[in-house]
Amino acid sequence: MNGMRRLLLATSAAALVSAYTLRAHAAPATHTVTIDAFEFKPATLTVKQGDAVVWRNADPVPHSATAEGAFDSGPLATGASWRYTAAKKGRFDYVCTLHPTMKATLIVE
């Protein structure tokens, strides 16, 4: 019985380590920010380090997504999109350089 108990404990411990490892190394996610009606939607987005963020311009005019010193999409034409991989943790307030009243925040954990 003692051998069986050790086997069960070892099997349970291995299963817990495997489950933790899978969670810790989950594939990066892709998040979307839609630019619509002169707004970034959502206005605040929280992602994990390594995740991708895609900005899609649904407005009839060009826009950008620019966080000084962190990322810059450049002008995005109507229907265009731009992909950014969140490599650095932090809070990134960004604007549309073409319409500076358009503001949003990307939080990378």
MOPAC internal coordinates of N, CA, C and O (Angstrom, degrees):
PM7 1SCF
backbone

  N    0.0000 0     0.00 0     0.00 0    0    0    0
  C    1.4535 1     0.00 0     0.00 0    1    0    0
  C    1.5266 1   111.53 1     0.00 0    2    1    0
  O    1.2310 1   120.40 1   143.48 1    3    2    1
  N    1.3336 1   116.85 1   -36.52 1    3    2    1
  C    1.4490 1   121.06 1   179.65 1    5    3    2
  C    1.5268 1   110.99 1   -60.83 1    6    5    3
  O    1.2310 1   120.01 1   139.35 1    7    6    5
  N    1.3407 1   117.60 1   -40.65 1    7    6    5
  C    1.4620 1   122.05 1   177.92 1    9    7    6
  C    1.5269 1   111.25 1   -65.01 1   10    9    7
  O    1.2310 1   120.60 1   140.25 1   11   10    9
  N    1.3013 1   116.45 1   -39.75 1   11   10    9
  C    1.4716 1   121.04 1   179.12 1   13   11   10
  C    1.5343 1   110.39 1   -65.01 1   14   13   11
  O    1.2310 1   120.33 1   139.23 1   15   14   13
  N    1.3369 1   116.97 1   -40.77 1   15   14   13
  C    1.4619 1   121.85 1   179.41 1   17   15   14
  C    1.5305 1   109.90 1   -63.00 1   18   17   15
  O    1.2310 1   120.14 1   136.96 1   19   18   17
  N    1.3361 1   117.34 1   -43.04 1   19   18   17
  C    1.4651 1   121.33 1   178.37 1   21   19   18
  C    1.5242 1   110.99 1   -63.19 1   22   21   19
  O    1.2310 1   120.62 1   139.26 1   23   22   21
  N    1.3157 1   116.42 1   -40.74 1   23   22   21
  C    1.4610 1   120.57 1   179.06 1   25   23   22
  C    1.5285 1   111.00 1   -63.43 1   26   25   23
  O    1.2310 1   120.21 1   136.17 1   27   26   25
  N    1.3386 1   117.21 1   -43.83 1   27   26   25
  C    1.4591 1   121.05 1   178.48 1   29   27   26
  C    1.5249 1   111.61 1   -64.04 1   30   29   27
  O    1.2310 1   120.41 1   138.19 1   31   30   29
  N    1.3348 1   116.83 1   -41.81 1   31   30   29
  C    1.4631 1   120.13 1   178.53 1   33   31   30
  C    1.5250 1   111.08 1   -64.76 1   34   33   31
  O    1.2310 1   120.18 1   136.89 1   35   34   33
  N    1.3321 1   117.25 1   -43.11 1   35   34   33
  C    1.4625 1   121.18 1   179.42 1   37   35   34
  C    1.5269 1   110.62 1   -64.26 1   38   37   35
  O    1.2310 1   120.18 1   138.70 1   39   38   37
  N    1.3285 1   117.26 1   -41.30 1   39   38   37
  C    1.4557 1   121.72 1   179.20 1   41   39   38
  C    1.5262 1   110.64 1   -65.26 1   42   41   39
  O    1.2310 1   120.08 1   136.97 1   43   42   41
  N    1.3277 1   117.45 1   -43.03 1   43   42   41
  C    1.4603 1   121.90 1   178.87 1   45   43   42
  C    1.5256 1   111.00 1   -63.81 1   46   45   43
  O    1.2310 1   120.19 1   136.96 1   47   46   45
  N    1.3197 1   117.25 1   -43.04 1   47   46   45
  C    1.4659 1   120.93 1   179.32 1   49   47   46
  C    1.5214 1   110.58 1   -63.82 1   50   49   47
  O    1.2310 1   120.09 1   137.82 1   51   50   49
  N    1.3137 1   117.44 1   -42.18 1   51   50   49
  C    1.4673 1   120.80 1   179.32 1   53   51   50
  C    1.5267 1   110.81 1   -63.89 1   54   53   51
  O    1.2310 1   120.41 1   140.89 1   55   54   53
  N    1.3206 1   116.81 1   -39.11 1   55   54   53
  C    1.4645 1   120.50 1   179.27 1   57   55   54
  C    1.5242 1   110.95 1   -65.46 1   58   57   55
  O    1.2310 1   120.13 1   140.20 1   59   58   57
  N    1.3319 1   117.36 1   -39.80 1   59   58   57
  C    1.4646 1   120.49 1   178.36 1   61   59   58
  C    1.5260 1   111.22 1   -65.58 1   62   61   59
  O    1.2310 1   120.07 1   137.23 1   63   62   61
  N    1.3218 1   117.47 1   -42.77 1   63   62   61
  C    1.4659 1   121.28 1   178.54 1   65   63   62
  C    1.5263 1   109.76 1   -62.76 1   66   65   63
  O    1.2310 1   119.86 1   137.51 1   67   66   65
  N    1.3243 1   117.87 1   -42.49 1   67   66   65
  C    1.4647 1   121.13 1   179.40 1   69   67   66
  C    1.5242 1   111.14 1   -63.17 1   70   69   67
  O    1.2310 1   120.15 1   136.88 1   71   70   69
  N    1.3196 1   117.32 1   -43.12 1   71   70   69
  C    1.4621 1   121.15 1  -179.99 1   73   71   70
  C    1.5249 1   110.44 1   -64.13 1   74   73   71
  O    1.2310 1   120.20 1   138.20 1   75   74   73
  N    1.3366 1   117.23 1   -41.80 1   75   74   73
  C    1.4631 1   120.91 1   178.50 1   77   75   74
  C    1.5228 1   110.23 1   -64.65 1   78   77   75
  O    1.2310 1   120.16 1   136.23 1   79   78   77
  N    1.3139 1   117.30 1   -43.77 1   79   78   77
  C    1.4633 1   121.69 1  -179.31 1   81   79   78
  C    1.5225 1   110.96 1   -61.87 1   82   81   79
  O    1.2310 1   119.68 1   138.27 1   83   82   81
  N    1.3174 1   118.21 1   -41.73 1   83   82   81
  C    1.4596 1   121.44 1   178.49 1   85   83   82
  C    1.5189 1   111.27 1   -62.40 1   86   85   83
  O    1.2310 1   120.42 1   137.14 1   87   86   85
  N    1.3443 1   116.80 1   -42.86 1   87   86   85
  C    1.4634 1   120.39 1   178.60 1   89   87   86
  C    1.5178 1   110.78 1   -66.20 1   90   89   87
  O    1.2310 1   120.34 1   138.02 1   91   90   89
  N    1.3393 1   116.96 1   -41.98 1   91   90   89
  C    1.4566 1   121.18 1  -176.56 1   93   91   90
  C    1.5237 1   111.75 1   -68.61 1   94   93   91
  O    1.2310 1   120.20 1   152.69 1   95   94   93
  N    1.3201 1   117.22 1   -27.31 1   95   94   93
  C    1.4610 1   120.87 1  -177.00 1   97   95   94
  C    1.5254 1   111.79 1  -115.52 1   98   97   95
  O    1.2310 1   120.63 1  -145.30 1   99   98   97
  N    1.3161 1   116.40 1    34.70 1   99   98   97
  C    1.4658 1   120.12 1   179.18 1  101   99   98
  C    1.5261 1   109.26 1   -64.11 1  102  101   99
  O    1.2310 1   121.06 1   -30.00 1  103  102  101
  N    1.2893 1   115.57 1   150.00 1  103  102  101
  C    1.4712 1   121.12 1   179.17 1  105  103  102
  C    1.5271 1   109.67 1   -61.70 1  106  105  103
  O    1.2310 1   120.40 1   -36.82 1  107  106  105
  N    1.3224 1   116.84 1   143.18 1  107  106  105
  C    1.4630 1   119.49 1   177.69 1  109  107  106
  C    1.5258 1   110.97 1   -59.90 1  110  109  107
  O    1.2310 1   121.31 1   -33.15 1  111  110  109
  N    1.3127 1   115.09 1   146.85 1  111  110  109
  C    1.4662 1   121.41 1   179.05 1  113  111  110
  C    1.5215 1   109.60 1   -95.71 1  114  113  111
  O    1.2310 1   120.92 1   -17.75 1  115  114  113
  N    1.3308 1   115.85 1   162.25 1  115  114  113
  C    1.4613 1   121.93 1   173.72 1  117  115  114
  C    1.5252 1   107.77 1  -116.93 1  118  117  115
  O    1.2310 1   120.85 1   -51.63 1  119  118  117
  N    1.3240 1   115.98 1   128.37 1  119  118  117
  C    1.4623 1   123.31 1  -179.35 1  121  119  118
  C    1.5274 1   108.60 1  -115.35 1  122  121  119
  O    1.2310 1   120.26 1   -29.84 1  123  122  121
  N    1.3104 1   117.11 1   150.16 1  123  122  121
  C    1.4574 1   120.84 1  -178.68 1  125  123  122
  C    1.5215 1   110.68 1  -120.20 1  126  125  123
  O    1.2310 1   121.23 1   -46.27 1  127  126  125
  N    1.3208 1   115.26 1   133.73 1  127  126  125
  C    1.4680 1   122.80 1   170.42 1  129  127  126
  C    1.5200 1   105.87 1  -111.98 1  130  129  127
  O    1.2310 1   120.67 1   -57.10 1  131  130  129
  N    1.3109 1   116.32 1   122.90 1  131  130  129
  C    1.4624 1   120.96 1   178.24 1  133  131  130
  C    1.5164 1   108.89 1   -97.64 1  134  133  131
  O    1.2310 1   121.09 1   -47.48 1  135  134  133
  N    1.3129 1   115.53 1   132.52 1  135  134  133
  C    1.4669 1   121.37 1   174.96 1  137  135  134
  C    1.5234 1   105.69 1   -98.34 1  138  137  135
  O    1.2310 1   121.33 1   -68.31 1  139  138  137
  N    1.3405 1   115.06 1   111.69 1  139  138  137
  C    1.4608 1   120.27 1  -173.89 1  141  139  138
  C    1.5228 1   108.93 1  -149.59 1  142  141  139
  O    1.2310 1   120.58 1   -44.25 1  143  142  141
  N    1.3240 1   116.50 1   135.75 1  143  142  141
  C    1.4671 1   122.35 1   178.69 1  145  143  142
  C    1.5380 1   110.95 1    56.98 1  146  145  143
  O    1.2310 1   121.10 1  -141.46 1  147  146  145
  N    1.3414 1   115.51 1    38.54 1  147  146  145
  C    1.4551 1   122.66 1   179.34 1  149  147  146
  C    1.5297 1   112.47 1    59.08 1  150  149  147
  O    1.2310 1   120.97 1  -142.66 1  151  150  149
  N    1.3377 1   115.76 1    37.34 1  151  150  149
  C    1.4686 1   122.62 1   176.43 1  153  151  150
  C    1.5163 1   109.76 1  -139.83 1  154  153  151
  O    1.2310 1   120.82 1   -30.66 1  155  154  153
  N    1.3363 1   116.03 1   149.34 1  155  154  153
  C    1.4551 1   122.51 1   169.42 1  157  155  154
  C    1.5231 1   106.86 1   -90.07 1  158  157  155
  O    1.2310 1   120.32 1   -53.83 1  159  158  157
  N    1.3295 1   117.00 1   126.17 1  159  158  157
  C    1.4649 1   121.03 1  -177.91 1  161  159  158
  C    1.5180 1   109.67 1  -125.62 1  162  161  159
  O    1.2310 1   119.75 1   -65.76 1  163  162  161
  N    1.3382 1   118.08 1   114.24 1  163  162  161
  C    1.4598 1   128.25 1     4.88 1  165  163  162
  C    1.5342 1   111.53 1   -78.53 1  166  165  163
  O    1.2310 1   121.17 1   -21.54 1  167  166  165
  N    1.3290 1   115.37 1   158.46 1  167  166  165
  C    1.4587 1   121.21 1   179.99 1  169  167  166
  C    1.5267 1   111.56 1   -73.59 1  170  169  167
  O    1.2310 1   120.38 1   151.95 1  171  170  169
  N    1.3187 1   116.88 1   -28.05 1  171  170  169
  C    1.4658 1   122.62 1   174.72 1  173  171  170
  C    1.5131 1   107.64 1  -129.64 1  174  173  171
  O    1.2310 1   121.12 1   -51.29 1  175  174  173
  N    1.3223 1   115.46 1   128.71 1  175  174  173
  C    1.4641 1   121.36 1  -179.62 1  177  175  174
  C    1.5176 1   108.22 1  -129.91 1  178  177  175
  O    1.2310 1   120.50 1   -50.37 1  179  178  177
  N    1.3329 1   116.64 1   129.63 1  179  178  177
  C    1.4621 1   122.26 1   176.73 1  181  179  178
  C    1.5173 1   108.47 1  -110.58 1  182  181  179
  O    1.2310 1   120.88 1   -52.94 1  183  182  181
  N    1.3434 1   115.93 1   127.06 1  183  182  181
  C    1.4593 1   122.44 1  -178.36 1  185  183  182
  C    1.5282 1   109.23 1  -131.28 1  186  185  183
  O    1.2310 1   120.96 1   -10.82 1  187  186  185
  N    1.3064 1   115.76 1   169.18 1  187  186  185
  C    1.4632 1   122.08 1   174.62 1  189  187  186
  C    1.5237 1   109.43 1   -91.93 1  190  189  187
  O    1.2310 1   120.82 1   -28.73 1  191  190  189
  N    1.3155 1   116.03 1   151.27 1  191  190  189
  C    1.4539 1   120.31 1   175.32 1  193  191  190
  C    1.5294 1   108.47 1   -57.58 1  194  193  191
  O    1.2310 1   120.24 1   -47.54 1  195  194  193
  N    1.3253 1   117.15 1   132.46 1  195  194  193
  C    1.4565 1   122.31 1  -177.84 1  197  195  194
  C    1.5172 1   113.58 1    97.17 1  198  197  195
  O    1.2310 1   120.16 1   163.60 1  199  198  197
  N    1.3413 1   117.31 1   -16.40 1  199  198  197
  C    1.4636 1   120.39 1   176.91 1  201  199  198
  C    1.5271 1   110.05 1   -69.75 1  202  201  199
  O    1.2310 1   120.91 1   -20.43 1  203  202  201
  N    1.3168 1   115.86 1   159.57 1  203  202  201
  C    1.4623 1   121.71 1   176.57 1  205  203  202
  C    1.5242 1   108.73 1  -105.60 1  206  205  203
  O    1.2310 1   121.60 1   -33.85 1  207  206  205
  N    1.3269 1   114.54 1   146.15 1  207  206  205
  C    1.4620 1   121.38 1   174.41 1  209  207  206
  C    1.5212 1   106.67 1  -123.17 1  210  209  207
  O    1.2310 1   121.06 1   -49.44 1  211  210  209
  N    1.3284 1   115.57 1   130.56 1  211  210  209
  C    1.4629 1   121.25 1   178.36 1  213  211  210
  C    1.5211 1   107.87 1  -115.92 1  214  213  211
  O    1.2310 1   121.07 1   -56.49 1  215  214  213
  N    1.3182 1   115.55 1   123.51 1  215  214  213
  C    1.4591 1   121.60 1   173.93 1  217  215  214
  C    1.5142 1   107.45 1   -96.47 1  218  217  215
  O    1.2310 1   120.17 1   -51.23 1  219  218  217
  N    1.3432 1   117.27 1   128.77 1  219  218  217
  C    1.4676 1   122.78 1   178.55 1  221  219  218
  C    1.5252 1   108.42 1  -119.89 1  222  221  219
  O    1.2310 1   120.94 1   -53.28 1  223  222  221
  N    1.3220 1   115.80 1   126.72 1  223  222  221
  C    1.4617 1   120.59 1  -179.74 1  225  223  222
  C    1.5216 1   110.43 1   -91.06 1  226  225  223
  O    1.2310 1   121.03 1   -70.49 1  227  226  225
  N    1.3347 1   115.64 1   109.51 1  227  226  225
  C    1.4632 1   121.58 1   178.42 1  229  227  226
  C    1.5308 1   111.55 1  -101.89 1  230  229  227
  O    1.2310 1   120.58 1  -176.09 1  231  230  229
  N    1.3271 1   116.50 1     3.91 1  231  230  229
  C    1.4680 1   120.23 1   179.22 1  233  231  230
  C    1.5270 1   110.65 1   -86.44 1  234  233  231
  O    1.2310 1   120.30 1   -19.53 1  235  234  233
  N    1.3263 1   117.03 1   160.47 1  235  234  233
  C    1.4743 1   120.43 1  -179.90 1  237  235  234
  C    1.5325 1   113.56 1   -80.86 1  238  237  235
  O    1.2310 1   119.94 1  -174.75 1  239  238  237
  N    1.3369 1   117.72 1     5.25 1  239  238  237
  C    1.4697 1   122.17 1   178.76 1  241  239  238
  C    1.5314 1   109.07 1  -129.89 1  242  241  239
  O    1.2310 1   119.80 1   -20.87 1  243  242  241
  N    1.3442 1   117.99 1   159.13 1  243  242  241
  C    1.4615 1   120.41 1   177.78 1  245  243  242
  C    1.5317 1   112.32 1   -67.27 1  246  245  243
  O    1.2310 1   121.21 1   -27.48 1  247  246  245
  N    1.3378 1   115.29 1   152.52 1  247  246  245
  C    1.4646 1   123.33 1   175.63 1  249  247  246
  C    1.5230 1   107.82 1  -144.01 1  250  249  247
  O    1.2310 1   121.14 1    -9.71 1  251  250  249
  N    1.3405 1   115.42 1   170.29 1  251  250  249
  C    1.4627 1   120.50 1   172.52 1  253  251  250
  C    1.5204 1   108.78 1  -137.03 1  254  253  251
  O    1.2310 1   121.04 1   -12.37 1  255  254  253
  N    1.3205 1   115.62 1   167.63 1  255  254  253
  C    1.4633 1   123.04 1   172.02 1  257  255  254
  C    1.5195 1   105.24 1  -128.55 1  258  257  255
  O    1.2310 1   120.72 1   -71.83 1  259  258  257
  N    1.3397 1   116.23 1   108.17 1  259  258  257
  C    1.4515 1   120.73 1  -172.03 1  261  259  258
  C    1.5238 1   111.30 1  -133.56 1  262  261  259
  O    1.2310 1   120.96 1   -59.57 1  263  262  261
  N    1.3330 1   115.78 1   120.43 1  263  262  261
  C    1.4604 1   122.92 1   172.76 1  265  263  262
  C    1.5274 1   105.85 1  -113.72 1  266  265  263
  O    1.2310 1   120.50 1   -70.02 1  267  266  265
  N    1.3069 1   116.65 1   109.98 1  267  266  265
  C    1.4596 1   121.60 1  -174.06 1  269  267  266
  C    1.5295 1   111.60 1   -50.81 1  270  269  267
  O    1.2310 1   121.18 1   -54.81 1  271  270  269
  N    1.3207 1   115.35 1   125.19 1  271  270  269
  C    1.4560 1   121.37 1   178.55 1  273  271  270
  C    1.5168 1   115.15 1    79.72 1  274  273  271
  O    1.2310 1   120.01 1   177.87 1  275  274  273
  N    1.3351 1   117.59 1    -2.13 1  275  274  273
  C    1.4676 1   120.08 1  -177.30 1  277  275  274
  C    1.5273 1   112.56 1  -120.67 1  278  277  275
  O    1.2310 1   120.31 1   125.24 1  279  278  277
  N    1.3296 1   117.02 1   -54.76 1  279  278  277
  C    1.4721 1   119.82 1   179.55 1  281  279  278
  C    1.5221 1   109.89 1  -155.22 1  282  281  279
  O    1.2310 1   121.50 1   -23.02 1  283  282  281
  N    1.3252 1   114.73 1   156.98 1  283  282  281
  C    1.4591 1   121.17 1   179.44 1  285  283  282
  C    1.5198 1   108.76 1  -154.47 1  286  285  283
  O    1.2310 1   120.91 1   -64.94 1  287  286  285
  N    1.3069 1   115.86 1   115.06 1  287  286  285
  C    1.4675 1   120.77 1  -178.68 1  289  287  286
  C    1.5170 1   112.27 1   -74.48 1  290  289  287
  O    1.2310 1   120.43 1   158.13 1  291  290  289
  N    1.3323 1   116.78 1   -21.87 1  291  290  289
  C    1.4513 1   119.29 1  -167.32 1  293  291  290
  C    1.5158 1   107.53 1    71.78 1  294  293  291
  O    1.2310 1   119.62 1    -4.44 1  295  294  293
  N    1.3235 1   118.33 1   175.56 1  295  294  293
  C    1.4692 1   120.18 1  -178.84 1  297  295  294
  C    1.5280 1   112.00 1   -64.30 1  298  297  295
  O    1.2310 1   121.00 1   -47.67 1  299  298  297
  N    1.3141 1   115.69 1   132.33 1  299  298  297
  C    1.4651 1   122.94 1   176.69 1  301  299  298
  C    1.5231 1   108.55 1  -108.73 1  302  301  299
  O    1.2310 1   120.11 1   -63.94 1  303  302  301
  N    1.2995 1   117.39 1   116.06 1  303  302  301
  C    1.4618 1   121.89 1   178.39 1  305  303  302
  C    1.5273 1   110.31 1   -67.91 1  306  305  303
  O    1.2310 1   120.77 1   -13.52 1  307  306  305
  N    1.3068 1   116.13 1   166.48 1  307  306  305
  C    1.4647 1   121.34 1   175.36 1  309  307  306
  C    1.5268 1   109.47 1   -53.87 1  310  309  307
  O    1.2310 1   120.79 1   -50.55 1  311  310  309
  N    1.3259 1   116.09 1   129.45 1  311  310  309
  C    1.4609 1   121.38 1   178.97 1  313  311  310
  C    1.5109 1   114.64 1    83.42 1  314  313  311
  O    1.2310 1   119.59 1   172.53 1  315  314  313
  N    1.3323 1   118.38 1    -7.47 1  315  314  313
  C    1.4680 1   121.53 1  -179.06 1  317  315  314
  C    1.5266 1   110.64 1   -82.99 1  318  317  315
  O    1.2310 1   121.43 1   -18.28 1  319  318  317
  N    1.3381 1   114.87 1   161.72 1  319  318  317
  C    1.4562 1   120.48 1   176.13 1  321  319  318
  C    1.5260 1   109.11 1  -138.07 1  322  321  319
  O    1.2310 1   121.41 1   -17.10 1  323  322  321
  N    1.3297 1   114.92 1   162.90 1  323  322  321
  C    1.4595 1   121.86 1   179.44 1  325  323  322
  C    1.5188 1   108.02 1  -143.34 1  326  325  323
  O    1.2310 1   120.79 1   -42.96 1  327  326  325
  N    1.3305 1   116.10 1   137.04 1  327  326  325
  C    1.4696 1   122.56 1  -175.67 1  329  327  326
  C    1.5163 1   110.07 1  -112.64 1  330  329  327
  O    1.2310 1   121.17 1   -44.22 1  331  330  329
  N    1.3305 1   115.37 1   135.78 1  331  330  329
  C    1.4676 1   122.85 1   179.97 1  333  331  330
  C    1.5175 1   107.98 1  -132.41 1  334  333  331
  O    1.2310 1   120.30 1   -46.60 1  335  334  333
  N    1.3268 1   117.04 1   133.40 1  335  334  333
  C    1.4609 1   121.43 1   174.59 1  337  335  334
  C    1.5232 1   108.12 1   -97.39 1  338  337  335
  O    1.2310 1   120.75 1   -56.55 1  339  338  337
  N    1.3217 1   116.17 1   123.45 1  339  338  337
  C    1.4644 1   122.75 1  -176.27 1  341  339  338
  C    1.5267 1   109.65 1   -76.91 1  342  341  339
  O    1.2310 1   120.77 1   -88.24 1  343  342  341
  N    1.3182 1   116.13 1    91.76 1  343  342  341
  C    1.4635 1   120.83 1  -174.76 1  345  343  342
  C    1.5237 1   113.21 1   -88.57 1  346  345  343
  O    1.2310 1   119.96 1   152.49 1  347  346  345
  N    1.3178 1   117.67 1   -27.51 1  347  346  345
  C    1.4621 1   122.12 1  -173.83 1  349  347  346
  C    1.5221 1   110.56 1  -115.96 1  350  349  347
  O    1.2310 1   120.79 1   -47.37 1  351  350  349
  N    1.3473 1   116.09 1   132.63 1  351  350  349
  C    1.4598 1   120.52 1   177.51 1  353  351  350
  C    1.5244 1   110.52 1   -70.81 1  354  353  351
  O    1.2310 1   121.22 1   -31.52 1  355  354  353
  N    1.3253 1   115.27 1   148.48 1  355  354  353
  C    1.4548 1   120.06 1   176.12 1  357  355  354
  C    1.5152 1   112.29 1   146.99 1  358  357  355
  O    1.2310 1   121.97 1     5.03 1  359  358  357
  N    1.3068 1   113.84 1  -174.97 1  359  358  357
  C    1.4725 1   122.15 1   177.86 1  361  359  358
  C    1.5201 1   106.23 1  -109.23 1  362  361  359
  O    1.2310 1   120.97 1   -53.55 1  363  362  361
  N    1.3314 1   115.76 1   126.45 1  363  362  361
  C    1.4512 1   121.29 1  -177.39 1  365  363  362
  C    1.5263 1   109.17 1  -123.36 1  366  365  363
  O    1.2310 1   120.93 1   -75.26 1  367  366  365
  N    1.3242 1   115.82 1   104.74 1  367  366  365
  C    1.4601 1   120.75 1   174.30 1  369  367  366
  C    1.5172 1   106.37 1   -81.93 1  370  369  367
  O    1.2310 1   120.70 1   -48.57 1  371  370  369
  N    1.3277 1   116.26 1   131.43 1  371  370  369
  C    1.4582 1   119.12 1  -178.07 1  373  371  370
  C    1.5167 1   111.26 1  -133.05 1  374  373  371
  O    1.2310 1   121.34 1   -17.44 1  375  374  373
  N    1.3321 1   115.05 1   162.56 1  375  374  373
  C    1.4616 1   122.25 1  -177.58 1  377  375  374
  C    1.5193 1   109.44 1  -137.30 1  378  377  375
  O    1.2310 1   121.63 1   -12.48 1  379  378  377
  N    1.3095 1   114.49 1   167.52 1  379  378  377
  C    1.4616 1   121.62 1   166.21 1  381  379  378
  C    1.5206 1   104.87 1   -91.22 1  382  381  379
  O    1.2310 1   120.20 1   -62.93 1  383  382  381
  N    1.3342 1   117.23 1   117.07 1  383  382  381
  C    1.4662 1   119.51 1  -177.65 1  385  383  382
  C    1.5263 1   112.02 1   -67.28 1  386  385  383
  O    1.2310 1   120.20 1   159.44 1  387  386  385
  N    1.3243 1   117.22 1   -20.56 1  387  386  385
  C    1.4621 1   121.16 1   178.42 1  389  387  386
  C    1.5301 1   112.06 1   -82.79 1  390  389  387
  O    1.2310 1   121.01 1   156.28 1  391  390  389
  N    1.3394 1   115.68 1   -23.72 1  391  390  389
  C    1.4683 1   122.36 1  -179.09 1  393  391  390
  C    1.5343 1   107.18 1  -140.30 1  394  393  391
  O    1.2310 1   119.50 1  -100.81 1  395  394  393
  N    1.3238 1   118.56 1    79.19 1  395  394  393
  C    1.4683 1   123.08 1  -170.80 1  397  395  394
  C    1.5263 1   116.63 1   -60.25 1  398  397  395
  O    1.2310 1   119.92 1   169.08 1  399  398  397
  N    1.3313 1   117.76 1   -10.92 1  399  398  397
  C    1.4685 1   118.55 1   175.41 1  401  399  398
  C    1.5279 1   110.94 1   -78.14 1  402  401  399
  O    1.2310 1   120.27 1   167.13 1  403  402  401
  N    1.3269 1   117.09 1   -12.87 1  403  402  401
  C    1.4728 1   121.28 1   177.19 1  405  403  402
  C    1.5271 1   107.83 1   -83.53 1  406  405  403
  O    1.2310 1   120.51 1   -65.75 1  407  406  405
  N    1.3341 1   116.62 1   114.25 1  407  406  405
  C    1.4607 1   121.78 1  -176.08 1  409  407  406
  C    1.5198 1   110.14 1  -133.40 1  410  409  407
  O    1.2310 1   121.19 1   -29.33 1  411  410  409
  N    1.3269 1   115.32 1   150.67 1  411  410  409
  C    1.4719 1   120.76 1   177.34 1  413  411  410
  C    1.5210 1   108.25 1  -158.14 1  414  413  411
  O    1.2310 1   121.10 1    -2.61 1  415  414  413
  N    1.3330 1   115.50 1   177.39 1  415  414  413
  C    1.4608 1   121.24 1  -177.18 1  417  415  414
  C    1.5170 1   110.20 1  -136.78 1  418  417  415
  O    1.2310 1   121.34 1   -45.62 1  419  418  417
  N    1.3398 1   115.03 1   134.38 1  419  418  417
  C    1.4620 1   122.70 1   171.51 1  421  419  418
  C    1.5213 1   107.27 1  -112.33 1  422  421  419
  O    1.2310 1   120.70 1   -55.98 1  423  422  421
  N    1.3363 1   116.27 1   124.02 1  423  422  421
  C    1.4650 1   121.65 1   177.68 1  425  423  422
  C    1.5303 1   106.96 1  -111.07 1  426  425  423
  O    1.2310 1   120.78 1   -55.75 1  427  426  425
  N    1.3279 1   116.11 1   124.25 1  427  426  425
  C    1.4582 1   121.61 1   179.51 1  429  427  426
  C    1.5250 1   108.28 1  -111.78 1  430  429  427
  O    1.2310 1   121.08 1   -60.95 1  431  430  429
  N    1.3262 1   115.53 1   119.05 1  431  430  429
  C    1.4770 1   121.37 1  -179.28 1  433  431  430
  C    1.4988 1   111.01 1   -97.23 1  434  433  431
  O    1.2310 1   120.10 1   180.00 1  435  434  433

